[in-house]
Amino acid sequence: MTELDELRGHGRMTWIEAEQGWVAAPEEIVNALSSGGFEECKREVTNGRRHSWPAGGVWHGINRRTGAVASAIWVNRLLGPPALVFITMDGKSFRGDTSNSESNSKREDGGEA
């Protein structure tokens, strides 16, 4: 998705392999999805138990032209922004470039490359 690729290209979202998610500002992710044609269907933010700051949230959108569904779920970090964001499109995780590195290191016969 072009809008998310632009955020990634400008260093506004970074894939964290160990977390299997993106470090980013949730609002920027939501704005990118909206700019990419997804219309908001649901948005909820949850507050932390001991603090009034938001602990995380969820956003769901649909592209009425294509029927595609996108979701962003985020967890705010205790040490400040940005949050850890998990993005899915039509049920498939939107992952970083490194997500294919393991499969690329295997040969077709199942051996190591």
C-alpha positions as CSV (number, residue, x, y, z in Angstrom):
1,M,0.0,0.0,0.0
2,T,1.5,3.2,-1.2
3,E,0.6,5.3,1.9
4,L,2.2,2.9,4.3
5,D,5.2,2.5,2.0
6,E,5.7,6.3,2.2
7,L,5.6,6.2,6.0
8,R,8.1,3.4,6.0
9,G,10.3,5.1,3.4
10,H,10.4,8.3,5.6
11,G,11.3,6.3,8.7
12,R,7.9,7.0,10.3
13,M,7.2,3.3,10.8
14,T,9.8,0.7,11.6
15,W,9.4,-3.1,11.5
16,I,10.5,-4.8,14.7
17,E,11.1,-8.5,13.9
18,A,11.2,-9.6,17.5
19,E,7.8,-8.0,18.2
20,Q,6.3,-8.9,14.8
21,G,4.9,-5.4,14.7
22,W,5.6,-1.8,13.7
23,V,6.9,1.0,15.9
24,A,4.8,4.0,14.7
25,A,2.4,6.6,15.8
26,P,-1.1,5.0,15.5
27,E,-2.7,8.1,14.2
28,E,-0.2,8.2,11.3
29,I,-1.1,4.6,10.5
30,V,-4.8,5.3,10.6
31,N,-4.4,8.4,8.4
32,A,-2.4,6.4,5.9
33,L,-5.0,3.7,5.7
34,S,-7.8,6.3,5.4
35,S,-5.8,8.0,2.6
36,G,-5.5,4.7,0.9
37,G,-9.2,4.3,0.6
38,F,-10.3,2.7,3.8
39,E,-13.3,4.2,5.5
40,E,-13.4,3.9,9.3
41,C,-15.9,1.4,10.7
42,K,-14.7,1.2,14.2
43,R,-12.3,2.9,16.6
44,E,-11.8,2.2,20.2
45,V,-9.1,3.3,22.7
46,T,-8.6,1.7,26.1
47,N,-7.2,3.4,29.1
48,G,-4.5,1.9,31.4
49,R,-5.6,0.6,34.8
50,R,-3.4,2.9,36.8
51,H,-3.2,5.9,34.5
52,S,-5.5,7.9,32.4
53,W,-3.3,7.7,29.3
54,P,-4.5,5.3,26.6
55,A,-3.0,1.8,26.9
56,G,-3.8,1.0,23.3
57,G,-6.6,0.8,20.7
58,V,-8.1,-0.7,17.6
59,W,-9.2,0.7,14.3
60,H,-11.1,-1.1,11.5
61,G,-11.8,0.2,8.1
62,I,-13.3,-1.0,4.8
63,N,-12.6,0.0,1.2
64,R,-16.0,0.1,-0.2
65,R,-14.7,0.1,-3.8
66,T,-12.7,-3.1,-3.4
67,G,-14.3,-4.7,-0.3
68,A,-10.9,-5.0,1.4
69,V,-10.8,-4.7,5.2
70,A,-7.9,-3.2,7.1
71,S,-7.2,-3.2,10.9
72,A,-4.7,-1.6,13.1
73,I,-4.2,-2.6,16.7
74,W,-1.8,-0.8,18.9
75,V,-0.2,-1.0,22.3
76,N,1.3,2.2,23.7
77,R,4.7,1.7,25.3
78,L,5.3,2.7,28.9
79,L,8.4,4.6,28.0
80,G,6.6,6.9,25.6
81,P,5.7,7.0,22.0
82,P,5.7,5.6,19.5
83,A,3.4,2.6,20.0
84,L,3.7,-0.9,18.8
85,V,1.2,-1.3,15.9
86,F,-0.1,-4.5,14.3
87,I,-1.6,-4.0,10.8
88,T,-3.7,-6.5,8.9
89,M,-5.4,-6.3,5.5
90,D,-8.0,-8.9,4.6
91,G,-6.8,-11.0,7.5
92,K,-3.1,-11.0,6.4
93,S,-0.4,-9.3,8.5
94,F,1.2,-6.3,6.8
95,R,4.8,-7.1,7.7
96,G,8.2,-5.6,7.2
97,D,10.6,-6.5,4.4
98,T,12.4,-8.9,6.7
99,S,9.3,-11.1,7.0
100,N,10.4,-13.1,3.9
101,S,14.1,-13.4,4.8
102,E,13.7,-16.9,6.3
103,S,11.8,-18.2,3.4
104,N,14.3,-16.6,1.0
105,S,17.2,-18.4,2.7
106,K,15.7,-21.8,2.0
107,R,16.2,-23.6,-1.3
108,E,13.2,-25.1,-3.1
109,D,14.3,-28.6,-2.1
110,G,14.0,-27.6,1.6
111,G,17.8,-27.3,2.2
112,E,19.6,-24.2,3.3
113,A,20.7,-21.8,0.6
